[in-house]
Amino acid sequence: MRYRTTIDSHVFAFEDLKQVMACASPARSGDYLAGIGAATAQQRMAARHVLAETPLAQFLTETLVPYESDNITRLVIDTHDAAAFAPVAHLTVGDFRNWLLSERATPAVLAALAPGLTPEMAAAVSKLMRNQDLIAVAKKCHVVSRFRNTLGLPGHLAVRLQPNHPTDDLRGIAASTLDGLLYGAGDAVIGINPASDSLPVLDRLLRMLDELIARFEIPTQSCMLTHVTNALRLMNAGAPVDLVFQSIGGTEKTNRSFGVTPELLDEAHAAAQALGRGTVGDNCMYFETGQGSALSADANFGVDQQTCEARAYGLARRYRPLLVNTVVGFIGPEYLFDGKQIVRAGLEDHFCGKLLGLPMGCDVCYTNHAEADQDDMDTLLVLLGTAGLNFIMGVPGADDVMLNYQSTSFHDALFVRETLGLKRAPEFEAWLQRMKITGGGGQLLPPGANRLPNDMRALSALAAP
């Protein structure tokens, strides 16, 4: 099927819906690297005109990645909830944008709609939206998840405490963890990106975090951000695994480059649930994504990178995860060139994930060779906090010494919570107050008042081999 429109007597024609989507996307370096971005601003606007007139239901019959050759496409189409889709099935993409921004799209209505939307529908409508539209709609999407605490409540913002260390040194990780806790971070998860894939090393790290959480009765969860096959081996060996982590992408070929299939994720999800380690819920998966991963794996099939990203959310929601994190600026300037592109991508990812019913967080980050700086990240942080983001990263000094990129710090989390009046997970806040780390209003108390160990002797004992 060909798509066309006429603007100022000039006819713009597009081969298929995939090309319409690519050309309608805001300019970004990854799409130009792939050779699919709009050649001119006029072509981009023409594609948006065409997209606005395209029926939402068209995405159920014209798949961007063939059904026969891609298991993500099959998963999305085979699990589509026609009854949930019915209230908007008659709309075009442009009408859908207007509907989302109207008073009819309440939080309850959006929650009921989520199973009826495909990732391509979410990506399509985002391409017609300004940044403020993405913020306004995402703020109405409330996605709550639970394991040992409650995340995603309106007016709340959680923090993943990220105590990475370049040699997986237990004492270094323990010091960073205690530092984060004393700043009130860690309600989303205490999650380590290990430098090693050694199972004995991973086991020691998990047991150290488990001891910390148990000793001080912290209502949070730990996660080792290692490959899902390692998580399965650790669970089979009796390691204290709370959350299972995996990076995922939006096409079958992308996921195979990660060594992942839905069947493997099914196995890991079942194994983690069988452990029953959650106390207030059983959402036990943690996924990370990022625009550009499909192209970097030569697995985008001519689909624009933002739509590929949204398709990854179609896989994630199969598992009712506790956390989904778009690591927005981590892949590099080849895919998101500068601060403007990173800010836009972060808002798009959060909007699409929330619209599809996922508990979205964002690693507000950039690499040192991107045309971006911490001022750009401050802007995105405040915008996402306003939009109702579920969680951000808490990295000592905002500089990850293991992964070598720039993220958000414990101080950044304090800033955005105080500026926007956002609270921590309620169970975690109650714990902080019991430990005299925060006062009744959530503010940090003087360091000498808290009951956590605050000298190196205590840290050394905690991290003893």
N, C-alpha and C positions, 0 to 999 in steps of 0.2 A: 504494500500500500504506500502511495506517495502522498506527502503532505506539502501543501503550498499555501502561500499568501502573497498578496500584492501590497506594497507600500510605496507610495509616490511613483506609481506606474512601473515600479520594478518588481518583477516576479521572483520570489525566493522559493525554491523547491528543495525538499529534503527526501532522501531515499526511504527512510523508515523512521519509526518512533525512536529508535536508538540514536539516530543522528539529531532528531529534534531535541532530545534530552541533552545531548552533549553540547549542542550549539546554544541552548538556552541557559547553560550554567554560567554563573559569574566567572570571569577570567581567572584561571589559575595555571601555574606552570606545568603541573602534571598532565593536564589535558592537552596542552600544546606539545609537551614531550611525546605524547601518544599520537599526535597528529589529528586530533578530533575536536579541538576547541574552535569556537566561532572565528572566522577569518576577520570579521569587522564587527564594530558595534551595531551596525545596521542588521547584519545577519543574526546577531544575538537577539536583537529586539524582534526580528521577524520570527525566530524560533519560539520566542515567548508568546507571541500572538497565536501561533499555531498551537502551542501547548495549552494555552488558556482555553482554546475551543475544543480540545480533545476530551472525549468522555472518560471519566475515571474508569469505567468498565472496560475500556480498550486495553488496559494493562492486564486484564484477565485472559484476553485472547491473543494479544500480540506480545509475546515474551521477548525481553531484550537479550537474554542468553537462552538458547534453545532448551526446551523441556527435556528432549530426548538425551541430551548430552551433559546435563548439569543437575546434580542432586540438590543444590540450593533452590533452583527454579522449581524442581519437583516438590520439594518440601513446602515452599511458599504456596504453590497452586493447590497441592493436595490437601493442605490444612486450612485453606481459606474458609472463613466463616461467613457464608452468604447471608445468614440472618442478621449478623452484626453489621454487615455492609449495607443492608437494605435501606436504611434511612438516607444514605448519600449516593445510592447506586445510580440515580437519575442525573447527577450533577456532572458538569465538566470540571476540569482541573481549576479553571478560573472561578467558577461558581463555588467550588469547594474551598478555595482560599477565602472568599467572602463569607462563607458559612462558618469557617473556623474562627474568623474574627468577630462574628456576631455573638449576641447574647444567648443564642440558642445552643452554642457549643459550651456547655457548662462542664465542670470537672467530671460529674457523674456520666454525662452523655459521652464525653471523650473516652472515658474508661470503658464504657460499653462498646464503643466503636472500634477500639484498637484491634481486636481479633479480625475485624472485617477489612482492614487495610493491608495492602501489600507494601513492601519496602519501596517499590517503584512509584506507587501513588504518593507516599510521603516525600520521596525525593522530588517528584514532579512539582508538587505544590510548593515546596520550599524554594524552587527556582523562580517562582513568581512573587516571592516575598522580600520585602525590605528587612533589614536587621531588626527593626522595632516590631515587625509582624512576627518574626521568629520568636522573639522574646515574649510577646503578649500571649501567643498561643501556648508555648511551652510552659509558661507560668500556670496555665489552667490545667495542665496534665500532672496529676498527683499519682506517683507510682511508689508504693510503700513495699519494702522488703524487710525480712526479719531472719536473724539467726540467733545471736545472743543479745541483740538489741534491735531497736526499731529505727529504720532508716527511711528517709524520703518524706517524712511528714511535712506539710506546708509550714513554711517559716523556719525550717531547720536546714543546716548544712553540715555534713560530716566531713571528716578528714582521714584519708589513708596515711598512716604513719609509715614512712618509707626509709628505714634505717640501713640502706645498702652500704656495703663495705667492699673495697676492691679485692680483699683476700678472704672474705667471709669470716673475719676475726670475730669470735664470740664477744669479746670484751668491747670492741668497737661498736658492734651492733647493739649490745646492751646499753652502752652509753648513749647512743643516738636515740634508742627507744625510750629510755628514762627521760632524756631531754624533751622529747616530743610529748610524753605524758604530762610532764610538768608544765607544758604550754597548753594543755587541754586538747591535744591532738590524739587521734587513734580510734575514734568511735566507728569509722567505716571498717577499718581492718588494720592490723599491723602486718604489712606485707613486704617481704624481702625479695628482691631480684638477686638470686645467688650468682656469684661469679663462677661457681663450680657446678658440674652435673654429677658429682660424686654422691652416691646415695648415702654413705656414712656421714658426709658433711651435711647434706640436706636433713638427715635424721637428727643430727646434733642441733642444728638451728631450730628445727621444729620443736624439739624437746625443751630447749631453752625458752622459747616463746611460750610454750604450754605451761612450763613451770612458773614463769612470770605471771601469766594470766590467772593461773590457779592460786598462786601464793597470795596475790593481792586481790583476788576475786573481782577481776576487771571484766565488766560486761562488754566484751568485744571478742573478735575472732582473729585468728592468725592465718596467713597464707604464704606458701612458698611458691613464688612465680616461676616454676619450672614446668617442663613439658608434661602434658597429661599422662604420658606413659610412666614418667617418674612418680607422679602422684599415685598411680595405681600400684606401682611396686612398693611405695612407702606404706600405703594402706594395707597391702597384703602382708607386710612385715610388721604390722602393729604400730606404726608411727602415728602420732596424734595429729591427723590431718583434719582441719576444720573446713576450709574452702578448697575446691579444686580450681586451678587456674588454667587458662589456655588463651593464646592469641588466635583469633579467627579472622577469616576474610569472607568476601561476598560471592565467591565462585568456588565450584568444586576443585578446580585446578589450583586456586590460591591456597585452599586448605590442605590439599595434598602436598604443596610445597612446605607447609608447616608440619607435615606428618600427621594430619588429623582427618578423620571422617566423622560423620554423624554417629555411626555405629560405635566408634571409639568413645565419643563423648557420652553416648547413652550408657556405656559400661561404667565410665568414671562417675557419672551422675548417680547411677544406682548404687555404686559402692560407697560413695560419700553419704548418701541418704541412709544407707544401712547402718552406718556408724552412729547415727542419732546424736551427734554432738551439739546440735543446736538446743537452746533452752526456751526461746520464745518463737521459733520458727524453723523451717527446714529449707530455706533458700541457700544453697550450698555451692553455687558456682560463681566464678569471677572470670569475666571475659575482658580482653583488651583488643582494641581495633585501631585503625588509623587510615585516613585517606591516603591512597597511593600504594597500599600493600598489594593490590591486585596487579597494578601495572608493573611494580618492581618484580613480581613473579611471572611476568609475561602472561598474565591470566585474566586480563580485563575484557577481551573479546570485543574491543571497540566501544565499550560502555564507559561513560565518564566516571571519574574517580569518586565523586560524591554519591552517585547511585550505587556503585560497587560497595561503598561503605554502608549505605542503608541496607543493602542486601545481607551484609554480615549480621545486622540486627534481626533479620528474619530467621537466621539460624539461632542466634542467642536466645530469643524468646521461647524457643522450644523447651528450655531447661529452667524457666522461672528463676533466673539468677539473682543473687544478692546484689551484685555489682556489675555494671558494664562501664568501661572506661575508654573513651576515645583519647588516645595519646596524640593530641592534635598536631603538634609541631615537631614531633620526634623524628619522623622519617626523613625530613630535610627539605631544603629549598628547591630541589628538583620537582617536588610535588606541591609544596606551598611556599612560594618564593619569599614573601615578606610578611610584615605584621598585619597588613590589611587582609591578605589571603588567609592567614592563620585565624584571625578574629572571625572572619566570615565562616570559615570551615567549622570552628568550634560551635558557633551558634546553630549552623545547619545540623551538625551531628546531634547536638543536644535536642533540638526540635524533633528531628526524625525519630530518634530513639524513644523519646517520651511519647510521641504520637503513636508509636507502635507498642506502647505499654511496657517499656523497659526502664529500670532504675539507673538513669544515666549520670555518670560522673565525667569529669574531664581533667586530664593532665594538662594544665595550662602551661605550655612549654615551647621551647625552641632550641635548635642546635646553634652552635657558635658560628657556623658559616652561613646562617640565614640572615636576610635583611630584616632583622627584628631585634628588639631589646626588651628590657624589663618594663618599660613604659607601655609597650604594646600588650604585655601580659597583664599589667595592672588593669588596662582597659577591658580586656576579655574577662578577667576575673570578676570585675564589678558587673559587667553585662550578664554573665552566666549566673552570678549570685542573684541578680534581679529576676532572671528567668526561672529560678527555682531549681537550679542544679542540685543533685543529690549529694555529691561529694567532690572534693579536690584532693590534691596530693599535699603532704607535709614532708618536705625534705630539709634536713639541716642546712641552713644558709641558702636554700633554694638551688644549691649546686650539687648535683648527684655525682659523687666522687667515683662511683663504679661505672655508671652508664655514660658519664661525661656529657651531660646536657643540662639545660637550665629549666627549673620548674618553679613551684611555689613553696614558700617556707612556712614554718610554724607561725612566724610573725605575720605573713600574708593572710593566713587563716584568721588570726586574731583581728586583723584590720577589717576584712570583709564581713566577719560576723558582727563586729561592733558597729561598723558603718551602716549595715543594712538591717541590723537587729535580728540576726539569725541565731538560732539555738543549736546546741549539740543534740545528739540522740538522747532522749530523756533518761534512759537507764544509765548511760555513760555520764551524763551531767550529775545525776544523783550520786554516782560513785565519786566523781571529782569533789563534790561537796563533802561527802563522808571522809575523804582523804585530806580535806582542808587544802585542796589545790585551787578551788574556786569558791567564791562566795555565793550567796543566795541569788544574785543577779547574773551569775555566770562569769563575773570578772575574776581574773587571777588574783590570788592572795599573795602576800609577801612570801618569798621562798622558804623562810625559816618556819612557817606555819604548817607546811605539809608533812604528811606521815609516810611518804615514800622514802626509800633510802636515797640519800643525797651526797654520799661521799664515795670515793673510789674503792674503798675496802668493801662496801656493800655490793658495788657493781662487780667487783672481782669475784666475790662469792657467788653471785647470781650466774656469772658466765664461766664458772669453773668447768673444765672439761669433764 
